[in-house]
Amino acid sequence: MLKALAEGKLSGLEGEGKPLPYRPGDAFVSAGDAVGFRIMAEAGVLPEEIVLKKQAAAQRAHLATLTNPEARKAAMAELARIELRQAIAEDARRKFLRG
């Protein structure tokens, strides 16, 4: 890093001189994963597990509005399906990174 700094390669970068953005979600993933997710997000791409995490949150919110037992049962089954897919995607990423 010192060499890059001396050569001026770290000057004029986006966000230079600004505080780092507040990302509390990064506390729950490794530093390497957080960097990878950030790079993908800046490129407009989201990993499948993040998409599924958002879907699960939306499904939980939907479930909270339901009062009909049959509708709740169907919504819980859908939530379980989404969470299973999310767990599979997270496991696949971990296995890939272990090499």
C-alpha positions in Angstrom: 0.0 0.0 0.0 2.8 2.4 0.7 4.2 1.8 -2.7 0.9 2.5 -4.3 0.5 5.6 -2.2 4.0 6.8 -3.2 3.1 6.3 -6.8 -0.1 8.3 -6.5 -2.3 5.3 -7.3 -4.5 6.0 -4.3 -5.3 9.6 -5.2 -8.5 10.7 -6.9 -10.4 7.6 -6.0 -14.2 7.7 -5.6 -15.1 8.7 -2.0 -11.6 10.0 -1.2 -11.7 12.3 1.8 -15.2 11.1 2.8 -16.1 8.9 5.8 -16.8 5.2 5.1 -20.5 4.5 4.6 -22.3 3.1 7.5 -23.0 -0.6 6.8 -24.2 -2.4 9.9 -24.9 -5.5 7.9 -21.2 -6.0 7.3 -20.8 -6.9 10.9 -22.5 -10.2 10.2 -20.3 -11.4 7.3 -16.5 -11.8 7.0 -14.5 -8.8 5.8 -13.8 -10.6 2.5 -17.4 -11.4 1.9 -18.4 -7.8 2.7 -15.9 -6.5 0.2 -17.1 -8.9 -2.4 -20.8 -8.0 -1.8 -19.9 -4.3 -1.9 -18.1 -4.6 -5.3 -21.1 -6.5 -6.7 -23.6 -4.0 -5.3 -21.6 -1.1 -6.9 -21.7 -3.0 -10.2 -25.5 -3.4 -9.8 -25.3 -7.1 -9.2 -26.6 -8.9 -6.1 -25.7 -12.4 -5.1 -28.5 -14.9 -4.9 -28.3 -15.1 -1.1 -28.8 -11.4 -0.7 -31.8 -11.4 -3.1 -33.3 -14.4 -1.1 -32.6 -12.6 2.2 -34.7 -9.6 0.9 -37.4 -12.0 -0.2 -37.5 -13.7 3.2 -37.8 -10.3 4.9 -40.7 -9.3 2.6 -42.3 -12.7 3.2 -42.0 -12.3 7.0 -43.7 -8.9 6.7 -46.5 -10.4 4.6 -46.9 -13.2 7.1 -47.3 -10.7 10.0 -50.4 -9.2 8.2 -52.2 -12.5 7.8 -54.9 -13.7 10.2 -56.4 -16.6 8.2 -54.9 -19.9 9.5 -54.7 -21.4 6.0 -53.2 -18.3 4.5 -50.6 -18.2 7.3 -49.8 -21.9 6.8 -49.1 -21.3 3.1 -47.1 -18.1 3.8 -45.0 -20.0 6.4 -44.3 -22.8 3.9 -43.2 -20.2 1.3 -41.0 -18.5 3.9 -39.4 -21.9 4.8 -38.8 -22.5 1.0 -37.1 -19.1 0.7 -35.0 -19.6 3.8 -33.9 -23.1 2.6 -32.8 -21.7 -0.8 -30.9 -18.9 1.1 -29.1 -21.4 3.3 -28.2 -23.5 0.2 -26.8 -20.4 -1.5 -24.8 -19.3 1.5 -23.4 -22.8 1.9 -22.4 -23.0 -1.8 -20.6 -19.7 -1.4 -18.7 -20.9 1.7 -17.7 -24.1 -0.1 -16.5 -22.2 -3.2 -14.4 -19.8 -1.1 -12.8 -22.7 0.8 -11.7 -24.0 -2.6 
